[in-house]
Amino acid sequence: MIFTRILSPLVAAILAGCASPPSASLTPGDASAPSQVTPTEALAIAQKLATHAWCPFSKNILHGRDKSGVLVNTPDATFREQPERPGWWMPGEVNAGVPYKWGGFDDTASFDAAIANGLAAGDVSSPAKRRADNTAVSAQAAGVDCSGFVSRCLKLPSVHDTTQLPSVCTVLPDAAALRPGDLLNIPHRHVLLCAGWATPDRKWIYFYETGGAPEHWKPGLKQAPLAALLALGYQPLRYRGMATESRTDGKQILTRAALSTAPVITHPTIGEP
């Protein structure tokens, strides 16, 4: 499918984690929230995690039990146990994007340190891991899962999973009110970070996620019909510590280069938690 649109000419710089100058009109978020963040900062963190360059070694590959007996499968290029969702990163090469890790909450610095120390680079999810929940989280692997990714983007001091995020957010009565930095969340399932509107009629939305197609095992910017996402059960949320900027259209925060990389997901499915 070829999806065309006219992008707004008012696009600020946020590619490769470079945020634009602070907005002249900025209303801080709720002071009682666990952290304070602006939409520009949240999307800059998302882009940084999605494009982070790192070079692993063969020692960062693990397909088997870790030292604690937790089964780990890194999403490296040899991973083929889920043929429809193969691994991608290559040892000895520069790779882009922090890999998915079940229960992961790394930022780029902690991830790089873990890789240098020989930890496994990522750990894919599976039905068994979802059943085991926290007991399936490996301390010998590094990366981010969907809630860890969103928690980092919101600058939260600790990870908030998909059941905890609503406690620090406000439910939006209308999904058409979504702004960059807002969330689409399904408790116990998955969470997305909204990045702006892809069409003026607000029928298509940009979002960041990790654990969903087509880049299953790392964060990525995507676009999909809002109605299709809502039909899956996503609830629109706004983090209480999110500031309000004068610019609230995602096309005025993301660069053209970043937007051009967002694949079209015509029929979205629920990704990995």
N, C-alpha and C positions, 0 to 999 in steps of 0.2 A: 504494500500500500504506500502511495506517495502522498504525504500530508504537507500541504503548503499553507503559508500564512505570511502576513506582513509584520515584521518585528518592529517594535517601537524604536525610534531613533535615540531615545533618552536612555542609554544603557551605560551603567557605571562599571568601574573596573573591579572585578572580583576573581579573575582567573588566577589559578595557581596559588590560592590562599591570600592574594593581595586585596585587602579591603579598601573601599573608597573612603574619602575623607568623611568625618562624622557629619551627619545631617544637621542642618541649621535648626531644624525643628524636631526635637527628640523628647518624648514623654517616657520617663522611666517606668519599669514594671513595678509590680507589687513588692514593696520593700521586705515583706515577710517571706517571700519566695526563697528557695534554697540558693538561687544564683540570680544574677542579672545579666542579660544578654540582649543584643539588638538583632534584628533580622539580618543585617549585613554580616555581623559576626557569625551567626549561626550558619549561614550559607557558605561563608569563607571556610569555616571548620569542615563542613561537609565536603567542599571541593578539595580541601587539603587531604582529607582521608581518602578520597576517591582517586587522587592523582599522585599520592606519595610514592616517590621512587625509592626502591630498596633492592639490595642484592643478596639473595640467600645462597646457601650452600647445601650440599647433599645431606649434611647433618641436621638440617631443618626439616627434612622429610620424615614423617612417621606414619606408618600404617600398621597399627598394632596397639598393644597396651603400653601406657606410660608407667612411670615408676610406682604409681599408686594403683595400678590395675585398671585405669579408665581407658576405654578404647578411643583411639585418636586416628582420624584420617585427614591428613593435610590436603588442601585443594591444589596440589601441584599437578603438573601435566601428566603424571603417571596415574592419577586417580581416575578410575573408570568403573568403580563399583556401582555408580548411578549413571548409566550410559547417557541418559537425557540431561544430566547435570555434571559434566566432567570437570576436572580440575584445570588450572590454567597457568600457574606460575612455574618458572623454569629456574633451576639452580644454576649459578654461575652467570646469570644474566641480570640486567636491570629490569625490574618489574614495576608496574604502576598500580597503586591501590593497596590499602591494608586488607589482607584477606579476612574472610569470614571465620569467626571462631565461636562455637557454641558457648555462651556465657561470657564472651569477651568484652572488655571495657578498656582497651588500650588506646592511648593517643599515639601520635607518630614517634615521639621520643621513647616512650616505654616499649613500643613495639620494636624499634630499632635495637634497643638495649637487649631485649629478649632474644632477638635473632642473633645478635653478636654472641650471646651466651649459649647458643645452641638449642634454644627451645624450638618446638614445632611451629611452623608458620601456618597457623590456622587450624581449624578442626570443623569439618562439615557436620551439619545436623543430620539426623536420621529419626525414624519413628521410635527407635529404642531410646535415643537421647531425649526426645520429647517426653516419653513416658517417665524416664528417670529424672528429668528436670535438673535441679542443681547438683545432684549426685553424679551427673555425667559431665560436669565441667572439669576440664583438665587444668591443673596448675602448671603443667609442662608445655602448654601451648599458648600462643599469643595471637591477638587479632580483636575483631569486634563483631558482635551479632547485632541484630536490628535495634534492640533497646539500648545496647551499649553505644552504638553509633549515634542514636538520637540523644542519649544522655550526654555524650561528649559535645554534640552540636549545641545543646542548651547550657553547656558549661556547668552541669550539675556536679556537685562534689563526690557523688557516689552514683552507681548505676541504679536507674529506676526501670524495672521491667514493665511489660505491657499492662500488668495489673496495677502497678504503682503509679504510672504516669498520670492517670486521671486525678489522683489525689493532689497533684501540684498544678493542675490545669483547670480551665473553665470550659465547659461544653458550649460550643457555638450552636445557636438555635437554627442557623441556616448555613449550609456548606458554601453558599455563594459568598459568605463573608470571610472565607479563608484568605490568609495573607502569608507571604514568605515567612518561614519560621514556625508556622502553625503545624499541627500534627493531624494525621489520619490514623486512628488506632483501633485495633481489635484486641481486647484483653485475652491473654493466653495464646495469642496467635501471631500478630505482626504489627509493626508501626512504620509509618512513612513520614518524612519531613517535607512539608510543602515548600516549593521553591517559586511559585508564582503561576499566573495564568498563561496558558499557551495560546488561547484564542480570546478575542475581545468579548465574545458572548459567554465566557466562563464555562464552557462545556468541556474543555480540555485543560488539564492541569499539569504543570511540571512538578516533579517530586524526586527526592533522593531516597534511596533505600539500599540496604544490603541484605542478601539472602533471597533475592527475587530475580526472575528472568528479565533480560537475557544474560546479564552478568551476575550469575547466581551467587558466586562466592566472593564478592567484593562490592564495595559501595559504588553506586553509579547514579547519574542524573537521567531521568526518564520522563516520558509524557504519555498520558492515557486519558480516556474519557472519564470525567468526574462521576457521571451516573453509573458507570460500570464499577468503579471503586466503591461507591456507596452501596451498590447492590450486593457487594461481597460482605457488607456489615461494618465497614469503617465508620468510625464516629469522629467528627471534626472537633479538635481541641485547640485551645490557645494556652500556652504556658504562662503562668501568672507572673513570672519574672521577665517576660518578653517586653522590651520597650516598643513604643510605637514611633515609627519614623514617618517623616512627611512623605517619603516615597514608599508606597506599599505594593506596587506592581512588580512581580518578580522579573519582568523583562527590563526593569529599570535598575535591577541589582546585578543580574547575571550578564556576562558578556555575550556577544554574538557567538564567539568561539565556543563558549561553554554550552550555549543552547543548541548549537549545531551538532553536538555530540549526543544529544538526548534521543535514544531510539524511541520509535512509536510503538506503544503497547496497546494494540487495538482491543484485545481481549485479556485484560489483566487477571492474574490469579493471585491468591494469597501466598506470599513468600514465607521464608523461614523466620521464626521468632528470634 
